[in-house]
Amino acid sequence: MLKLSNRRSNIQIIAEMLRTGESGAGKTRIMYNNNMSYTQLQKYMNFLLTRGFITEVQVGNPKVTYQLTDTGSILLKNIDSVTEMLGWFV
């Protein structure tokens, strides 16, 4: 297997975040599960929210969780397909 870098790519980070959001998760869980800084979390969350890959779900006051959308699920499946074809592990 060809290992291009020890650092995660943007695609890897997005895939990891989408996986965490499959069952719904808060910002803290997403940040810690994916070993991210708060600044990284904000950047990627904004990207995923504005493109409709995840959505905010109110589960209490003021608790919000983030859930994978149908579009996000398609994106995750496509990322998994490409990485499998290339022999990468995401």
PASE-892168 format. One record per residue: residue in one letter; x, y, z of N, C-alpha, C in turn. Coordinates in Angstrom, 3 decimals. Each point is the difference from the previous one (the first is absolute). Layout:
<atoms>
residu A, n_xx X, n_yy Y, n_zz Z, ca_xx X, ca_yy Y, ca_zz Z, c_xx X, c_yy Y, c_zz Z
...
</atoms>
This chain:
<atoms>
residu M, n_xx 0.841, n_yy -1.184, n_zz 0.000, ca_xx -0.841, ca_yy 1.184, ca_zz 0.000, c_xx 0.883, c_yy 1.242, c_zz 0.000
residu L, n_xx -0.342, n_yy 0.954, n_zz -0.836, ca_xx 0.719, ca_yy 1.257, ca_zz -0.094, c_xx -0.506, c_yy 0.953, c_zz 1.063
residu K, n_xx 0.861, n_yy 0.465, n_zz 0.852, ca_xx -0.367, ca_yy 0.965, ca_zz 1.030, c_xx 0.560, c_yy 1.341, c_zz -0.430
residu L, n_xx -0.875, n_yy 0.930, n_zz -0.367, ca_xx 0.445, ca_yy 1.276, ca_zz -0.519, c_xx 0.470, c_yy 0.956, c_zz 1.086
residu S, n_xx -0.641, n_yy -0.052, n_zz 1.149, ca_xx 0.340, ca_yy 0.941, ca_zz 1.059, c_xx -0.496, c_yy -0.531, c_zz 1.333
residu N, n_xx 0.645, n_yy 0.425, n_zz 1.075, ca_xx -0.479, ca_yy -0.352, ca_zz 1.326, c_xx -1.163, c_yy 0.895, c_zz 0.428
residu R, n_xx -0.135, n_yy 1.133, n_zz -0.658, ca_xx -1.072, ca_yy 0.930, ca_zz 0.318, c_xx -1.278, c_yy -0.402, c_zz -0.717
residu R, n_xx -1.125, n_yy 0.261, n_zz 0.646, ca_xx -1.285, ca_yy -0.303, ca_zz -0.621, c_xx -0.325, c_yy 1.038, c_zz -1.072
residu S, n_xx -0.607, n_yy -0.454, n_zz -1.051, ca_xx -0.442, ca_yy 0.919, ca_zz -1.041, c_xx -1.354, c_yy 0.599, c_zz 0.389
residu N, n_xx -0.389, n_yy 1.039, n_zz -0.714, ca_xx -1.319, ca_yy 0.598, ca_zz 0.221, c_xx -1.093, c_yy -1.042, c_zz -0.206
residu I, n_xx 0.165, n_yy -0.835, n_zz -0.998, ca_xx -0.995, ca_yy -1.034, ca_zz -0.294, c_xx -0.105, c_yy -0.993, c_zz 1.157
residu Q, n_xx 1.142, n_yy -0.376, n_zz 0.570, ca_xx -0.020, ca_yy -0.923, ca_zz 1.135, c_xx -0.711, c_yy 0.620, c_zz 1.197
residu I, n_xx 0.271, n_yy 1.257, n_zz 0.262, ca_xx -0.640, ca_yy 0.684, ca_zz 1.131, c_xx -1.505, c_yy 0.086, c_zz -0.225
residu I, n_xx -0.398, n_yy 0.362, n_zz -1.213, ca_xx -1.426, ca_yy 0.092, ca_zz -0.314, c_xx -0.669, c_yy -1.358, c_zz 0.168
residu A, n_xx 0.618, n_yy -1.055, n_zz -0.509, ca_xx -0.576, ca_yy -1.346, ca_zz 0.127, c_xx -0.155, c_yy -0.392, c_zz 1.473
residu E, n_xx 1.001, n_yy 0.280, n_zz 0.805, ca_xx -0.064, ca_yy -0.321, ca_zz 1.428, c_xx -1.123, c_yy 0.772, c_zz 0.687
residu M, n_xx -0.148, n_yy 1.271, n_zz -0.349, ca_xx -1.067, ca_yy 0.803, ca_zz 0.592, c_xx -1.375, c_yy -0.511, c_zz -0.424
residu L, n_xx -0.134, n_yy -0.366, n_zz -1.268, ca_xx -1.275, ca_yy -0.528, ca_zz -0.480, c_xx -0.346, c_yy -1.312, c_zz 0.697
residu R, n_xx 0.986, n_yy -0.849, n_zz 0.218, ca_xx -0.243, ca_yy -1.270, ca_zz 0.711, c_xx -0.486, c_yy 0.269, c_zz 1.422
residu T, n_xx 0.607, n_yy 0.978, n_zz 0.653, ca_xx -0.410, ca_yy 0.339, ca_zz 1.363, c_xx -1.431, c_yy 0.522, c_zz 0.011
residu G, n_xx -0.391, n_yy 0.708, n_zz -1.051, ca_xx -1.342, ca_yy 0.570, ca_zz -0.077, c_xx -1.083, c_yy -0.969, c_zz -0.449
residu E, n_xx 0.376, n_yy -1.215, n_zz -0.360, ca_xx -1.005, ca_yy -0.975, ca_zz -0.454, c_xx -1.059, c_yy -0.256, c_zz 1.069
residu S, n_xx 0.402, n_yy -0.074, n_zz 1.243, ca_xx -0.956, ca_yy -0.260, ca_zz 1.078, c_xx -0.329, c_yy 1.268, c_zz 0.786
residu G, n_xx 0.482, n_yy 1.142, n_zz -0.481, ca_xx -0.238, ca_yy 1.270, ca_zz 0.688, c_xx 1.048, c_yy 0.223, c_zz 1.075
residu A, n_xx 0.566, n_yy 1.193, n_zz 0.013, ca_xx 1.041, ca_yy 0.305, ca_zz 0.981, c_xx 0.078, c_yy 1.506, c_zz 0.209
residu G, n_xx 0.403, n_yy 0.391, n_zz 1.192, ca_xx 0.237, ca_yy 1.403, ca_zz 0.299, c_xx 1.395, c_yy 0.412, c_zz -0.436
residu K, n_xx 0.253, n_yy 1.296, n_zz 0.047, ca_xx 1.304, ca_yy 0.519, ca_zz -0.422, c_xx 1.145, c_yy -0.611, c_zz 0.799
residu T, n_xx -0.183, n_yy -0.124, n_zz 1.302, ca_xx 1.073, ca_yy -0.519, ca_zz 0.848, c_xx 0.350, c_yy -1.429, c_zz -0.386
residu R, n_xx -1.010, n_yy -0.824, n_zz -0.201, ca_xx 0.253, ca_yy -1.400, ca_zz -0.386, c_xx 0.700, c_yy -0.074, c_zz -1.356
residu I, n_xx -0.461, n_yy 0.804, n_zz -0.952, ca_xx 0.624, ca_yy 0.012, ca_zz -1.321, c_xx 1.463, c_yy 0.421, c_zz 0.110
residu M, n_xx 0.245, n_yy 1.046, n_zz 0.777, ca_xx 1.354, ca_yy 0.532, ca_zz 0.159, c_xx 0.926, c_yy -1.040, c_zz 0.637
residu Y, n_xx -0.432, n_yy -0.636, n_zz 1.086, ca_xx 0.859, ca_yy -0.958, ca_zz 0.693, c_xx 0.132, c_yy -1.322, c_zz -0.758
residu N, n_xx -1.080, n_yy -0.490, n_zz -0.578, ca_xx 0.075, ca_yy -1.263, ca_zz -0.753, c_xx 0.932, c_yy 0.101, c_zz -1.198
residu N, n_xx 0.125, n_yy 1.203, n_zz -0.553, ca_xx 0.790, ca_yy 0.184, ca_zz -1.205, c_xx 1.312, c_yy 0.732, c_zz 0.254
residu N, n_xx 0.346, n_yy 0.160, n_zz 1.281, ca_xx 1.273, ca_yy 0.599, ca_zz 0.387, c_xx 0.245, c_yy 1.333, c_zz -0.719
residu M, n_xx -0.938, n_yy 0.937, n_zz 0.208, ca_xx 0.053, ca_yy 1.288, ca_zz -0.677, c_xx 0.093, c_yy 1.128, c_zz 1.015
residu S, n_xx 0.530, n_yy 1.117, n_zz -0.455, ca_xx -0.054, ca_yy 1.215, ca_zz 0.812, c_xx -1.361, c_yy 0.650, c_zz -0.222
residu Y, n_xx -0.356, n_yy 0.935, n_zz 0.875, ca_xx -1.276, ca_yy 0.692, ca_zz -0.154, c_xx -0.020, c_yy 0.807, c_zz -1.298
residu T, n_xx 1.133, n_yy 0.579, n_zz -0.370, ca_xx 0.090, ca_yy 0.772, ca_zz -1.241, c_xx -0.255, c_yy -0.901, c_zz -1.205
residu Q, n_xx 0.609, n_yy -1.179, n_zz -0.018, ca_xx -0.238, ca_yy -0.957, ca_zz -1.087, c_xx -1.470, c_yy -0.408, c_zz -0.047
residu L, n_xx -0.548, n_yy -0.290, n_zz 1.173, ca_xx -1.400, ca_yy -0.405, ca_zz 0.085, c_xx -0.897, c_yy 1.051, c_zz -0.633
residu Q, n_xx 0.191, n_yy 1.260, n_zz 0.353, ca_xx -0.829, ca_yy 1.084, ca_zz -0.529, c_xx 0.119, c_yy 0.077, c_zz -1.523
residu K, n_xx 1.205, n_yy -0.104, n_zz -0.509, ca_xx 0.242, ca_yy 0.082, ca_zz -1.443, c_xx -0.744, c_yy -1.109, c_zz -0.738
residu Y, n_xx 0.176, n_yy -1.233, n_zz 0.458, ca_xx -0.617, ca_yy -1.130, ca_zz -0.673, c_xx -1.509, c_yy -0.057, c_zz 0.217
residu M, n_xx -0.464, n_yy 0.351, n_zz 1.186, ca_xx -1.439, ca_yy 0.016, ca_zz 0.263, c_xx -0.686, c_yy 1.000, c_zz -0.922
residu N, n_xx 0.586, n_yy 1.173, n_zz -0.144, ca_xx -0.566, ca_yy 1.016, ca_zz -0.881, c_xx -0.081, c_yy -0.529, c_zz -1.435
residu F, n_xx 1.075, n_yy -0.628, n_zz -0.458, ca_xx 0.039, ca_yy -0.587, ca_zz -1.345, c_xx -1.124, c_yy -1.024, c_zz -0.174
residu L, n_xx -0.115, n_yy -0.928, n_zz 0.946, ca_xx -0.984, ca_yy -1.078, ca_zz -0.115, c_xx -1.433, c_yy 0.509, c_zz 0.129
residu L, n_xx -0.222, n_yy 0.972, n_zz 0.874, ca_xx -1.344, ca_yy 0.562, ca_zz 0.181, c_xx -0.456, c_yy 0.794, c_zz -1.223
residu T, n_xx 0.868, n_yy 0.860, n_zz -0.522, ca_xx -0.401, ca_yy 0.857, ca_zz -1.116, c_xx -0.252, c_yy -0.792, c_zz -1.280
residu R, n_xx 0.592, n_yy -1.166, n_zz -0.118, ca_xx -0.206, ca_yy -0.830, ca_zz -1.191, c_xx -1.062, c_yy -1.076, c_zz 0.206
residu G, n_xx -0.593, n_yy -0.039, n_zz 1.181, ca_xx -1.104, ca_yy -0.916, ca_zz 0.260, c_xx 0.395, c_yy -1.437, c_zz 0.260
residu F, n_xx 1.262, n_yy -0.228, n_zz 0.401, ca_xx 0.439, ca_yy -1.367, ca_zz 0.299, c_xx -0.368, c_yy -0.414, c_zz 1.421
residu I, n_xx -0.154, n_yy 0.964, n_zz 0.881, ca_xx -0.483, ca_yy -0.237, ca_zz 1.360, c_xx -1.043, c_yy 1.072, c_zz 0.310
residu T, n_xx -0.802, n_yy -0.265, n_zz 0.999, ca_xx -1.013, ca_yy 0.960, ca_zz 0.417, c_xx -0.025, c_yy 0.087, c_zz 1.525
residu E, n_xx -0.426, n_yy 1.155, n_zz 0.500, ca_xx -0.153, ca_yy 0.178, ca_zz 1.444, c_xx -1.367, c_yy -0.522, c_zz 0.418
residu V, n_xx -0.013, n_yy -0.748, n_zz 1.106, ca_xx -1.249, ca_yy -0.526, ca_zz 0.538, c_xx -0.103, c_yy 0.447, c_zz 1.451
residu Q, n_xx -1.085, n_yy 0.702, n_zz 0.337, ca_xx -0.240, ca_yy 0.435, ca_zz 1.375, c_xx -0.490, c_yy -1.201, c_zz 0.804
residu V, n_xx 0.698, n_yy -0.351, n_zz 1.067, ca_xx -0.424, ca_yy -1.120, ca_zz 0.841, c_xx -0.305, c_yy 0.448, c_zz 1.422
residu G, n_xx 0.028, n_yy 1.273, n_zz 0.219, ca_xx -0.270, ca_yy 0.566, ca_zz 1.306, c_xx 0.321, c_yy 1.470, c_zz -0.047
residu N, n_xx -0.071, n_yy 0.625, n_zz 1.135, ca_xx 0.314, ca_yy 1.425, ca_zz 0.035, c_xx 1.213, c_yy 0.201, c_zz 0.885
residu P, n_xx 1.116, n_yy 0.379, n_zz -0.494, ca_xx 0.352, ca_yy 0.417, ca_zz -1.360, c_xx 0.741, c_yy -1.076, c_zz -0.786
residu K, n_xx -0.130, n_yy -1.262, n_zz 0.389, ca_xx 0.811, ca_yy -1.067, ca_zz -0.608, c_xx -0.322, c_yy -0.212, c_zz -1.479
residu V, n_xx 1.066, n_yy -0.062, n_zz -0.787, ca_xx -0.093, ca_yy -0.237, ca_zz -1.442, c_xx 0.900, c_yy -1.176, c_zz -0.344
residu T, n_xx -0.486, n_yy -0.888, n_zz -0.841, ca_xx 0.854, ca_yy -1.044, ca_zz -0.543, c_xx 0.058, c_yy 0.172, c_zz -1.510
residu Y, n_xx 0.972, n_yy -0.622, n_zz -0.586, ca_xx 0.198, ca_yy 0.082, ca_zz -1.444, c_xx -0.196, c_yy -1.387, c_zz -0.570
residu Q, n_xx -0.825, n_yy -0.061, n_zz -1.033, ca_xx -0.407, ca_yy -1.267, ca_zz -0.596, c_xx 0.358, c_yy -0.006, c_zz -1.478
residu L, n_xx 0.434, n_yy -1.132, n_zz -0.455, ca_xx 0.304, ca_yy -0.203, ca_zz -1.408, c_xx -1.283, c_yy 0.110, c_zz -0.820
residu T, n_xx 0.032, n_yy 0.716, n_zz -1.112, ca_xx -1.142, ca_yy 0.090, ca_zz -0.906, c_xx 0.104, c_yy -1.104, c_zz -1.050
residu D, n_xx -1.029, n_yy -0.122, n_zz -0.828, ca_xx 0.055, ca_yy -0.970, ca_zz -1.094, c_xx 1.160, c_yy 0.318, c_zz -0.941
residu T, n_xx 0.188, n_yy 1.292, n_zz -0.272, ca_xx 1.110, ca_yy 0.428, ca_zz -0.857, c_xx 1.338, c_yy -0.339, c_zz 0.645
residu G, n_xx 0.097, n_yy 0.192, n_zz 1.308, ca_xx 1.222, ca_yy -0.341, ca_zz 0.726, c_xx 0.274, c_yy -1.490, c_zz -0.033
residu S, n_xx -1.054, n_yy -0.793, n_zz 0.077, ca_xx 0.149, ca_yy -1.453, ca_zz -0.065, c_xx 0.523, c_yy -0.432, c_zz -1.369
residu I, n_xx -0.504, n_yy 0.633, n_zz -1.047, ca_xx 0.486, ca_yy -0.288, ca_zz -1.358, c_xx 1.465, c_yy 0.381, c_zz -0.123
residu L, n_xx 0.355, n_yy 1.179, n_zz 0.516, ca_xx 1.395, ca_yy 0.440, ca_zz -0.037, c_xx 0.901, c_yy -0.997, c_zz 0.719
residu L, n_xx -0.394, n_yy -0.434, n_zz 1.181, ca_xx 0.809, ca_yy -0.944, ca_zz 0.769, c_xx 0.179, c_yy -1.316, c_zz -0.759
residu K, n_xx -1.059, n_yy -0.501, n_zz -0.606, ca_xx 0.109, ca_yy -1.235, ca_zz -0.785, c_xx 0.947, c_yy 0.182, c_zz -1.178
residu N, n_xx -0.069, n_yy 1.162, n_zz -0.646, ca_xx 0.891, ca_yy 0.276, ca_zz -1.125, c_xx 1.456, c_yy 0.107, c_zz 0.443
residu I, n_xx 0.237, n_yy 0.664, n_zz 1.124, ca_xx 1.366, ca_yy 0.099, ca_zz 0.535, c_xx 0.525, c_yy -1.401, c_zz 0.307
residu D, n_xx -0.842, n_yy -0.818, n_zz 0.647, ca_xx 0.410, ca_yy -1.370, ca_zz 0.325, c_xx 0.318, c_yy -0.805, c_zz -1.260
residu S, n_xx -0.813, n_yy 0.179, n_zz -1.040, ca_xx 0.237, ca_yy -0.722, ca_zz -1.260, c_xx 1.334, c_yy 0.398, c_zz -0.633
residu V, n_xx 0.260, n_yy 1.296, n_zz -0.055, ca_xx 1.244, ca_yy 0.479, ca_zz -0.608, c_xx 1.211, c_yy -0.454, c_zz 0.806
residu T, n_xx -0.064, n_yy 0.125, n_zz 1.306, ca_xx 1.148, ca_yy -0.399, ca_zz 0.820, c_xx 0.238, c_yy -1.503, c_zz -0.074
residu E, n_xx -1.076, n_yy -0.767, n_zz -0.120, ca_xx 0.159, ca_yy -1.450, ca_zz -0.146, c_xx 0.659, c_yy -0.325, c_zz -1.351
residu M, n_xx -0.424, n_yy 0.683, n_zz -1.041, ca_xx 0.572, ca_yy -0.237, ca_zz -1.317, c_xx 1.485, c_yy 0.351, c_zz -0.031
residu L, n_xx 0.377, n_yy 1.047, n_zz 0.742, ca_xx 1.393, ca_yy 0.429, ca_zz 0.035, c_xx 0.829, c_yy -0.783, c_zz 1.017
residu G, n_xx -0.664, n_yy -0.777, n_zz 0.835, ca_xx 0.703, ca_yy -0.775, ca_zz 1.001, c_xx 0.408, c_yy 0.822, c_zz 1.213
residu W, n_xx -0.703, n_yy 1.106, n_zz 0.237, ca_xx 0.281, ca_yy 0.856, ca_zz 1.159, c_xx -0.929, c_yy -0.392, c_zz 1.124
residu F, n_xx 0.403, n_yy 0.341, n_zz 1.191, ca_xx -0.857, ca_yy -0.205, ca_zz 1.166, c_xx -0.391, c_yy 1.353, c_zz 0.555
residu V, n_xx -1.294, n_yy 0.229, n_zz 0.105, ca_xx -0.515, ca_yy 1.260, ca_zz 0.552, c_xx -0.565, c_yy -0.268, c_zz 1.354
</atoms>
